[in-house]
Amino acid sequence: MLEATSPTKVADAIAGAPQDKRALTVALGFEKMLVTQLAKELLPSDLMGDGNPYADVLPGAFADGIEQAGGLGLAPVLARTIGGQS
């Protein structure tokens, strides 16, 4: 069984110089924004109508859940690239 990796564990694994922490923060933000946009695209158009009070909340909640479960795994790779680590 795969163990869920939290953003904190990812941060600890990459942690070193302050620029690495900034790179990880940027990468986690990008990953969350990407998941939010993908969730919006996956929702049926009739659910995203003006009459649904949850239409704006659902993609963000989905992205938060993905983030709390350890993310997609994209953030550590991006952070190493942004931070200049190989």
N, CA, C and O atoms as CSV, one atom per row, in Angstrom:
chain,resi,resn,atom,element,x,y,z
A,1,MET,N,N,0.845,-1.180,0.000
A,1,MET,CA,C,0.000,0.000,0.000
A,1,MET,C,C,0.888,1.241,0.000
A,1,MET,O,O,1.861,1.314,0.749
A,2,LEU,N,N,0.553,2.197,-0.829
A,2,LEU,CA,C,1.320,3.432,-0.905
A,2,LEU,C,C,0.986,4.328,0.269
A,2,LEU,O,O,-0.175,4.455,0.659
A,3,GLU,N,N,2.002,4.942,0.825
A,3,GLU,CA,C,1.800,5.861,1.939
A,3,GLU,C,C,1.550,7.262,1.396
A,3,GLU,O,O,2.272,7.732,0.516
A,4,ALA,N,N,0.533,7.923,1.918
A,4,ALA,CA,C,0.232,9.291,1.497
A,4,ALA,C,C,1.339,10.216,1.974
A,4,ALA,O,O,1.827,10.100,3.098
A,5,THR,N,N,1.723,11.128,1.105
A,5,THR,CA,C,2.764,12.092,1.430
A,5,THR,C,C,2.128,13.456,1.562
A,5,THR,O,O,1.505,13.953,0.624
A,6,SER,N,N,2.284,14.057,2.721
A,6,SER,CA,C,1.708,15.379,2.942
A,6,SER,C,C,2.636,16.436,2.382
A,6,SER,O,O,3.826,16.180,2.199
A,7,PRO,N,N,2.102,17.642,2.101
A,7,PRO,CA,C,2.970,18.730,1.657
A,7,PRO,C,C,4.097,19.017,2.636
A,7,PRO,O,O,5.175,19.445,2.223
A,8,THR,N,N,3.869,18.790,3.926
A,8,THR,CA,C,4.911,19.012,4.921
A,8,THR,C,C,6.042,18.009,4.750
A,8,THR,O,O,7.212,18.373,4.858
A,9,LYS,N,N,5.706,16.750,4.484
A,9,LYS,CA,C,6.738,15.748,4.258
A,9,LYS,C,C,7.534,16.065,2.995
A,9,LYS,O,O,8.748,15.869,2.949
A,10,VAL,N,N,6.840,16.554,1.975
A,10,VAL,CA,C,7.522,16.956,0.748
A,10,VAL,C,C,8.465,18.105,1.050
A,10,VAL,O,O,9.603,18.118,0.581
A,11,ALA,N,N,8.000,19.066,1.828
A,11,ALA,CA,C,8.833,20.218,2.184
A,11,ALA,C,C,10.055,19.778,2.964
A,11,ALA,O,O,11.155,20.277,2.724
A,12,ASP,N,N,9.881,18.847,3.897
A,12,ASP,CA,C,11.011,18.353,4.680
A,12,ASP,C,C,12.011,17.617,3.800
A,12,ASP,O,O,13.219,17.703,4.023
A,13,ALA,N,N,11.518,16.901,2.809
A,13,ALA,CA,C,12.409,16.148,1.930
A,13,ALA,C,C,13.242,17.068,1.040
A,13,ALA,O,O,14.385,16.747,0.713
A,14,ILE,N,N,12.679,18.200,0.653
A,14,ILE,CA,C,13.369,19.116,-0.245
A,14,ILE,C,C,14.095,20.202,0.526
A,14,ILE,O,O,15.020,20.826,0.006
A,15,ALA,N,N,13.680,20.428,1.764
A,15,ALA,CA,C,14.176,21.558,2.546
A,15,ALA,C,C,15.690,21.616,2.540
A,15,ALA,O,O,16.384,20.605,2.643
A,16,GLY,N,N,16.153,22.789,2.421
A,16,GLY,CA,C,17.578,23.077,2.420
A,16,GLY,C,C,17.712,24.580,2.496
A,16,GLY,O,O,17.509,25.192,3.544
A,17,ALA,N,N,18.048,25.143,1.399
A,17,ALA,CA,C,18.184,26.592,1.317
A,17,ALA,C,C,16.812,27.256,1.249
A,17,ALA,O,O,15.846,26.636,0.804
A,18,PRO,N,N,16.721,28.510,1.686
A,18,PRO,CA,C,15.435,29.227,1.624
A,18,PRO,C,C,14.838,29.285,0.220
A,18,PRO,O,O,13.616,29.261,0.072
A,19,GLN,N,N,15.679,29.362,-0.809
A,19,GLN,CA,C,15.129,29.414,-2.171
A,19,GLN,C,C,14.440,28.097,-2.526
A,19,GLN,O,O,13.505,28.081,-3.326
A,20,ASP,N,N,14.901,26.988,-1.930
A,20,ASP,CA,C,14.238,25.705,-2.157
A,20,ASP,C,C,12.841,25.702,-1.546
A,20,ASP,O,O,11.905,25.163,-2.138
A,21,LYS,N,N,12.696,26.293,-0.381
A,21,LYS,CA,C,11.381,26.376,0.272
A,21,LYS,C,C,10.440,27.272,-0.529
A,21,LYS,O,O,9.253,26.977,-0.666
A,22,ARG,N,N,10.981,28.367,-1.054
A,22,ARG,CA,C,10.156,29.250,-1.900
A,22,ARG,C,C,9.734,28.525,-3.170
A,22,ARG,O,O,8.594,28.651,-3.617
A,23,ALA,N,N,10.657,27.767,-3.745
A,23,ALA,CA,C,10.339,27.009,-4.959
A,23,ALA,C,C,9.246,25.986,-4.671
A,23,ALA,O,O,8.349,25.794,-5.491
A,24,LEU,N,N,9.312,25.329,-3.517
A,24,LEU,CA,C,8.284,24.353,-3.156
A,24,LEU,C,C,6.938,25.020,-2.940
A,24,LEU,O,O,5.906,24.482,-3.342
A,25,THR,N,N,6.939,26.183,-2.309
A,25,THR,CA,C,5.687,26.922,-2.093
A,25,THR,C,C,5.045,27.287,-3.429
A,25,THR,O,O,3.836,27.136,-3.605
A,26,VAL,N,N,5.851,27.764,-4.358
A,26,VAL,CA,C,5.352,28.115,-5.694
A,26,VAL,C,C,4.839,26.867,-6.406
A,26,VAL,O,O,3.775,26.902,-7.024
A,27,ALA,N,N,5.575,25.779,-6.326
A,27,ALA,CA,C,5.185,24.539,-7.005
A,27,ALA,C,C,3.889,23.968,-6.434
A,27,ALA,O,O,3.037,23.500,-7.188
A,28,LEU,N,N,3.732,24.003,-5.110
A,28,LEU,CA,C,2.490,23.525,-4.492
A,28,LEU,C,C,1.304,24.391,-4.895
A,28,LEU,O,O,0.208,23.883,-5.132
A,29,GLY,N,N,1.529,25.705,-4.972
A,29,GLY,CA,C,0.469,26.609,-5.418
A,29,GLY,C,C,0.063,26.332,-6.847
A,29,GLY,O,O,-1.124,26.340,-7.172
A,30,PHE,N,N,1.042,26.085,-7.706
A,30,PHE,CA,C,0.747,25.768,-9.105
A,30,PHE,C,C,-0.023,24.465,-9.214
A,30,PHE,O,O,-0.994,24.374,-9.965
A,31,GLU,N,N,0.409,23.449,-8.463
A,31,GLU,CA,C,-0.277,22.159,-8.507
A,31,GLU,C,C,-1.732,22.297,-8.068
A,31,GLU,O,O,-2.626,21.705,-8.673
A,32,LYS,N,N,-1.967,23.077,-7.017
A,32,LYS,CA,C,-3.337,23.280,-6.535
A,32,LYS,C,C,-4.180,24.012,-7.579
A,32,LYS,O,O,-5.337,23.660,-7.809
A,33,MET,N,N,-3.594,25.030,-8.207
A,33,MET,CA,C,-4.317,25.769,-9.242
A,33,MET,C,C,-4.639,24.851,-10.424
A,33,MET,O,O,-5.734,24.924,-10.984
A,34,LEU,N,N,-3.700,23.997,-10.803
A,34,LEU,CA,C,-3.913,23.061,-11.899
A,34,LEU,C,C,-5.049,22.093,-11.584
A,34,LEU,O,O,-5.913,21.856,-12.429
A,35,VAL,N,N,-5.055,21.536,-10.380
A,35,VAL,CA,C,-6.111,20.601,-9.985
A,35,VAL,C,C,-7.463,21.307,-9.962
A,35,VAL,O,O,-8.467,20.730,-10.381
A,36,THR,N,N,-7.500,22.547,-9.477
A,36,THR,CA,C,-8.751,23.314,-9.446
A,36,THR,C,C,-9.291,23.516,-10.857
A,36,THR,O,O,-10.482,23.326,-11.099
A,37,GLN,N,N,-8.423,23.899,-11.787
A,37,GLN,CA,C,-8.853,24.118,-13.171
A,37,GLN,C,C,-9.321,22.816,-13.821
A,37,GLN,O,O,-10.318,22.804,-14.543
A,38,LEU,N,N,-8.608,21.732,-13.568
A,38,LEU,CA,C,-9.016,20.442,-14.121
A,38,LEU,C,C,-10.368,20.015,-13.557
A,38,LEU,O,O,-11.201,19.477,-14.288
A,39,ALA,N,N,-10.591,20.246,-12.278
A,39,ALA,CA,C,-11.878,19.891,-11.666
A,39,ALA,C,C,-13.010,20.708,-12.286
A,39,ALA,O,O,-14.099,20.181,-12.517
A,40,LYS,N,N,-12.763,21.985,-12.555
A,40,LYS,CA,C,-13.794,22.817,-13.194
A,40,LYS,C,C,-14.151,22.270,-14.567
A,40,LYS,O,O,-15.318,22.273,-14.960
A,41,GLU,N,N,-13.142,21.799,-15.298
A,41,GLU,CA,C,-13.389,21.267,-16.635
A,41,GLU,C,C,-14.127,19.930,-16.605
A,41,GLU,O,O,-14.856,19.594,-17.537
A,42,LEU,N,N,-13.933,19.182,-15.542
A,42,LEU,CA,C,-14.562,17.866,-15.443
A,42,LEU,C,C,-16.022,17.915,-15.010
A,42,LEU,O,O,-16.781,16.980,-15.264
A,43,LEU,N,N,-16.414,19.006,-14.357
A,43,LEU,CA,C,-17.794,19.115,-13.892
A,43,LEU,C,C,-18.740,19.325,-15.066
A,43,LEU,O,O,-18.411,20.047,-16.008
A,44,PRO,N,N,-19.906,18.702,-15.016
A,44,PRO,CA,C,-20.884,18.909,-16.090
A,44,PRO,C,C,-21.311,20.377,-16.166
A,44,PRO,O,O,-21.393,21.061,-15.146
A,45,SER,N,N,-21.577,20.843,-17.363
A,45,SER,CA,C,-21.915,22.260,-17.546
A,45,SER,C,C,-23.200,22.643,-16.812
A,45,SER,O,O,-23.315,23.780,-16.354
A,46,ASP,N,N,-24.169,21.734,-16.685
A,46,ASP,CA,C,-25.406,22.066,-15.976
A,46,ASP,C,C,-25.172,22.218,-14.473
A,46,ASP,O,O,-25.941,22.908,-13.804
A,47,LEU,N,N,-24.133,21.593,-13.930
A,47,LEU,CA,C,-23.797,21.750,-12.519
A,47,LEU,C,C,-23.143,23.101,-12.256
A,47,LEU,O,O,-23.258,23.651,-11.161
A,48,MET,N,N,-22.459,23.632,-13.265
A,48,MET,CA,C,-21.738,24.897,-13.103
A,48,MET,C,C,-22.620,26.116,-13.392
A,48,MET,O,O,-22.109,27.233,-13.479
A,49,GLY,N,N,-23.917,25.923,-13.540
A,49,GLY,CA,C,-24.826,27.031,-13.827
A,49,GLY,C,C,-24.953,28.019,-12.683
A,49,GLY,O,O,-24.451,27.780,-11.584
A,50,ASP,N,N,-25.625,29.128,-12.945
A,50,ASP,CA,C,-25.783,30.190,-11.947
A,50,ASP,C,C,-26.639,29.767,-10.763
A,50,ASP,O,O,-26.507,30.341,-9.681
A,51,GLY,N,N,-27.501,28.795,-10.934
A,51,GLY,CA,C,-28.415,28.405,-9.868
A,51,GLY,C,C,-27.810,27.509,-8.799
A,51,GLY,O,O,-28.457,27.251,-7.784
A,52,ASN,N,N,-26.605,27.035,-8.993
A,52,ASN,CA,C,-25.999,26.107,-8.040
A,52,ASN,C,C,-25.055,26.856,-7.103
A,52,ASN,O,O,-24.051,27.407,-7.554
A,53,PRO,N,N,-25.364,26.883,-5.795
A,53,PRO,CA,C,-24.520,27.619,-4.853
A,53,PRO,C,C,-23.157,26.952,-4.614
A,53,PRO,O,O,-22.242,27.591,-4.094
A,54,TYR,N,N,-23.019,25.701,-4.983
A,54,TYR,CA,C,-21.769,24.973,-4.751
A,54,TYR,C,C,-20.847,24.954,-5.966
A,54,TYR,O,O,-19.753,24.393,-5.908
A,55,ALA,N,N,-21.278,25.557,-7.052
A,55,ALA,CA,C,-20.517,25.491,-8.297
A,55,ALA,C,C,-19.107,26.059,-8.148
A,55,ALA,O,O,-18.169,25.510,-8.726
A,56,ASP,N,N,-18.937,27.126,-7.401
A,56,ASP,CA,C,-17.615,27.726,-7.239
A,56,ASP,C,C,-16.799,27.042,-6.148
A,56,ASP,O,O,-15.570,27.116,-6.166
A,57,VAL,N,N,-17.446,26.389,-5.214
A,57,VAL,CA,C,-16.772,25.795,-4.062
A,57,VAL,C,C,-16.240,24.392,-4.370
A,57,VAL,O,O,-15.187,24.008,-3.860
A,58,LEU,N,N,-16.941,23.642,-5.181
A,58,LEU,CA,C,-16.610,22.244,-5.418
A,58,LEU,C,C,-15.207,22.020,-5.986
A,58,LEU,O,O,-14.484,21.178,-5.453
A,59,PRO,N,N,-14.784,22.726,-7.032
A,59,PRO,CA,C,-13.420,22.502,-7.541
A,59,PRO,C,C,-12.332,22.812,-6.509
A,59,PRO,O,O,-11.334,22.095,-6.433
A,60,GLY,N,N,-12.513,23.862,-5.722
A,60,GLY,CA,C,-11.537,24.201,-4.689
A,60,GLY,C,C,-11.483,23.161,-3.597
A,60,GLY,O,O,-10.404,22.829,-3.106
A,61,ALA,N,N,-12.642,22.638,-3.206
A,61,ALA,CA,C,-12.687,21.590,-2.185
A,61,ALA,C,C,-12.020,20.321,-2.691
A,61,ALA,O,O,-11.321,19.638,-1.942
A,62,PHE,N,N,-12.234,20.009,-3.948
A,62,PHE,CA,C,-11.586,18.847,-4.557
A,62,PHE,C,C,-10.064,19.031,-4.548
A,62,PHE,O,O,-9.328,18.112,-4.188
A,63,ALA,N,N,-9.601,20.210,-4.941
A,63,ALA,CA,C,-8.166,20.497,-4.955
A,63,ALA,C,C,-7.574,20.432,-3.549
A,63,ALA,O,O,-6.461,19.939,-3.366
A,64,ASP,N,N,-8.311,20.925,-2.561
A,64,ASP,CA,C,-7.843,20.849,-1.170
A,64,ASP,C,C,-7.696,19.398,-0.727
A,64,ASP,O,O,-6.726,19.047,-0.055
A,65,GLY,N,N,-8.654,18.557,-1.100
A,65,GLY,CA,C,-8.592,17.145,-0.747
A,65,GLY,C,C,-7.399,16.452,-1.381
A,65,GLY,O,O,-6.727,15.646,-0.739
A,66,ILE,N,N,-7.139,16.765,-2.637
A,66,ILE,CA,C,-5.971,16.195,-3.321
A,66,ILE,C,C,-4.692,16.644,-2.635
A,66,ILE,O,O,-3.775,15.847,-2.434
A,67,GLU,N,N,-4.631,17.914,-2.277
A,67,GLU,CA,C,-3.443,18.458,-1.610
A,67,GLU,C,C,-3.223,17.793,-0.248
A,67,GLU,O,O,-2.094,17.441,0.093
A,68,GLN,N,N,-4.290,17.621,0.526
A,68,GLN,CA,C,-4.176,17.011,1.855
A,68,GLN,C,C,-3.788,15.539,1.774
A,68,GLN,O,O,-3.206,14.991,2.710
A,69,ALA,N,N,-4.110,14.911,0.662
A,69,ALA,CA,C,-3.745,13.504,0.472
A,69,ALA,C,C,-2.322,13.341,-0.059
A,69,ALA,O,O,-1.871,12.217,-0.278
A,70,GLY,N,N,-1.623,14.433,-0.266
A,70,GLY,CA,C,-0.243,14.359,-0.717
A,70,GLY,C,C,0.002,14.925,-2.097
A,70,GLY,O,O,1.137,14.935,-2.571
A,71,GLY,N,N,-1.046,15.395,-2.747
A,71,GLY,CA,C,-0.881,16.006,-4.059
A,71,GLY,C,C,-0.723,14.981,-5.168
A,71,GLY,O,O,-0.872,13.778,-4.957
A,72,LEU,N,N,-0.421,15.484,-6.343
A,72,LEU,CA,C,-0.262,14.640,-7.514
A,72,LEU,C,C,1.166,14.134,-7.681
A,72,LEU,O,O,1.417,13.221,-8.468
A,73,GLY,N,N,2.092,14.719,-6.949
A,73,GLY,CA,C,3.495,14.368,-7.106
A,73,GLY,C,C,4.224,15.291,-8.061
A,73,GLY,O,O,5.422,15.132,-8.296
A,74,LEU,N,N,3.513,16.240,-8.603
A,74,LEU,CA,C,4.106,17.185,-9.545
A,74,LEU,C,C,4.920,18.263,-8.833
A,74,LEU,O,O,5.941,18.709,-9.357
A,75,ALA,N,N,4.490,18.681,-7.666
A,75,ALA,CA,C,5.140,19.783,-6.948
A,75,ALA,C,C,6.611,19.522,-6.627
A,75,ALA,O,O,7.432,20.414,-6.844
A,76,PRO,N,N,6.985,18.345,-6.120
A,76,PRO,CA,C,8.409,18.138,-5.830
A,76,PRO,C,C,9.296,18.234,-7.074
A,76,PRO,O,O,10.409,18.758,-7.016
A,77,VAL,N,N,8.792,17.726,-8.189
A,77,VAL,CA,C,9.556,17.783,-9.437
A,77,VAL,C,C,9.710,19.228,-9.880
A,77,VAL,O,O,10.800,19.660,-10.256
A,78,LEU,N,N,8.611,19.970,-9.834
A,78,LEU,CA,C,8.675,21.393,-10.205
A,78,LEU,C,C,9.586,22.168,-9.270
A,78,LEU,O,O,10.347,23.027,-9.713
A,79,ALA,N,N,9.513,21.870,-7.980
A,79,ALA,CA,C,10.338,22.592,-7.003
A,79,ALA,C,C,11.821,22.351,-7.255
A,79,ALA,O,O,12.631,23.272,-7.152
A,80,ARG,N,N,12.173,21.118,-7.581
A,80,ARG,CA,C,13.583,20.844,-7.878
A,80,ARG,C,C,14.024,21.578,-9.140
A,80,ARG,O,O,15.149,22.073,-9.214
A,81,THR,N,N,13.138,21.647,-10.133
A,81,THR,CA,C,13.454,22.340,-11.374
A,81,THR,C,C,13.582,23.851,-11.131
A,81,THR,O,O,14.537,24.480,-11.585
A,82,ILE,N,N,12.624,24.413,-10.421
A,82,ILE,CA,C,12.632,25.845,-10.125
A,82,ILE,C,C,13.824,26.200,-9.239
A,82,ILE,O,O,14.484,27.218,-9.442
A,83,GLY,N,N,14.087,25.339,-8.251
A,83,GLY,CA,C,15.178,25.595,-7.301
A,83,GLY,C,C,16.558,25.311,-7.861
A,83,GLY,O,O,17.561,25.650,-7.233
A,84,GLY,N,N,16.624,24.696,-9.030
A,84,GLY,CA,C,17.903,24.426,-9.659
A,84,GLY,C,C,18.565,23.143,-9.212
A,84,GLY,O,O,19.742,22.919,-9.498
A,85,GLN,N,N,17.814,22.279,-8.501
A,85,GLN,CA,C,18.373,20.992,-8.083
A,85,GLN,C,C,18.202,19.991,-9.201
A,85,GLN,O,O,17.261,20.091,-9.989
A,86,SER,N,N,19.087,19.039,-9.279
A,86,SER,CA,C,18.963,18.003,-10.299
A,86,SER,C,C,18.387,16.730,-9.726
A,86,SER,O,O,18.214,15.749,-10.450
